[in-house]
Amino acid sequence: MKQQDPVVDKIVGHVERVAEHGVPDTARAAAKNFIADTLAVGVAGRRTPWRGEILDMLSAMAGVPEATVFGGGERLPLMHAAMLNAYQVHGQEFDCVHEAAVVHPMAAILPTLLGWAEREGEVSGARLIRAVVVAVDVAVTLGLCSRAPMRFFRPANAGGFGASVGLAMLAGLDSEQLSDALGIYYGQCAGTMQAHTEGSPQLAMQMGFAARSAVTAVELARRGMPGPRAPISGEFGYFALFDGKADPAPFDELGERWRVAELSHKPFPSGRATHGGIDGLQRLMDEDGVTGDRVVACRFYVPPLTARLVARPAVRGMSAGYARLSLPYVGAVCLHRGTVGIGDFTTAALADLDILQLSHRLTVIEDSNPDPNALLPQRVELDLAEGRSVAVTVDAVLGSPVRPLSPEAAQAKFNDCCRSVPGLPPEHGMAMWDAVGMLEALGDVRPLAKLSAPRGT
């Protein structure tokens, strides 16, 4: 006898309501903003370490060329392209995030949905937007249910659930098949926080695995293969095994709270947990004229989760992935250069002795915040050479819904990402930005994928 999962039932009901009634204007506008942001970050992800080796492996497997790889233009089977594109989106820690859920939903969602649309054809911009909105709802809501410290890599696992639902919508699966797809996806969940702890490239690779698994789940479900029917609330479901402790109440808000409108842009290409510290340093630099050479000591007081994620010291020979998750390193970069950008994680930048020496004056201290999923507030205290101290508390970080990036800043980030990729014509970036802006008018979204690639590919 098949079990029933009340969370799956709520997801199915949400999909059916959106299919019938659509989504509100605020959700559509937010979806376009983050589709544009994710495309640009994915294009810039062509520079991510190990991207070439992954492409080499996937190309050797051959198969029908169905979907485009962002920034390079290579054509791969959908499953492979989705995996590599998701890796590229998250590989530079520049993709959007839902802070309260601690989920990066678009990394797995957009590569799978856009790749599917490219392969199948005749997927309109309006359909893509609806699928993205619902997929983000599912991924983020799963994260909001958690009541325990993260052990498994929630951004990938939750994002893959969302991607499975979004793909099911594009594929036209019925309620039974959608339920099967969720169960089949759950059977592939994996990825722990060990990769994060070590700063391993497998952190971003887990996003790729989630995207690939979502495609597998929907392809099997559309062919009639059944899956477990209680993948989330069951005795051995996601809540019990992956979260450890969860409250499903946030699923009651599906259709009332549109989570895509709660996402945060990332203005800096580093772990979001570092952004409160960078934001605080920039405020002190602007308000008090602080410069790195005047800093005797810096203390970041942060919640326990933030300390777990980014308290690691900067060390010689560290990888880019490790450095992006080191608050002392990115804080030293900010004090030295005024901001943190894509170019601050090259081999040469990571070997800068001035930055490394400055980082040794920066300390991360865990505060007593009782919330196991809180990234904020963060307090930055600086002792200056002239004998005085300055401090600031950051309750909301730049790029969040409370302090959103201006349209000009969001477009500037988009342009910078596109310019970072050799061979991508400037007109492609401009056309891609314009195409997302008028997405509802597109009868077929395949041009978006083509515009993400260099000319002639």
C-alpha angles and dihedrals in degrees: 000000000000117000122227124228116206091205092053089049090054091049091050090049091050092052091050093049093049091047088055103036107021125217132293124266093253091057093047092051093048092047091055091049092054095040087058093045093048093048091052094046089048091051091050087048088076083087094056115123115258092019090118094052092050091049090049091053094047094045090053089058089060120192136147113323102238111148138032126247110231116251096003105055096221114151120226139161110285095253092053096042091050091051095050094042092051089050090052093048093055099029096091097038089240100118126109122271142196101228100199092048094040088223130136095203104172096059093076098024106056098044092052096044097043091044091052091049091050093051098043099037129205094066105144126219090246091056092047091051093051092049092048092049094051093043091053090047091057097043095047095043091054088056093047090056093063118108100173137069113276116265100157121048099267097185091064100037095045091042090054092054088052093047090051091055093046092049091048088057093051091045092051095236116175123233094271093051092046090054089049091049092054091051093047091049091050090056088064098047114127141128124112135207090259091092089053092048091054097039088236124168085237086081091073091034088063087063087055092050090051092052092048091048092052091055090048092050095052094043091054095042093050087055091055102259110149123227134195109290099212102050095143109030100025126115089264096024132128095276094052100042107026104030098030090203125030143160113212093201094107089068088068087070096061106129092018100064115040104206097197087071089057096057122115127224114228109229092186128049096236138088111302089235088067094054097080089058094046091047091050093049092050091051091052091046091051098041101036103024092242117177129188095246090059096052113104094172138356126198124193112198106199141165118270094258092053090050090050091050105042113010092102115124123244110252135182113266095022119153124244090250091055093046094051087060096047113097092191090056099045090041090055090048090052093049091048100042106018096244143023121251144168091272093060093078102056120117091257094049093049090054095053103128093200090059093044093050092048090049090062088068091058119086131186115214124189114231128204099263105149096205109100091203101044120121094176158101100042126181123207119200123184129192109205131208093245090064102259131109131218130192143181135186118219114208097164125026127223110268095034122118088258092053104021125185111258115248087252092053092047091052091045090055089048091051094046091052093050093046091053092070116081114230098020105126114232089233090060091058093047092047091048091052091049093046092054090047090058096035096132089061095055114102090193125024097201093107089068091067093046092051090056090067135074119265115281098022 
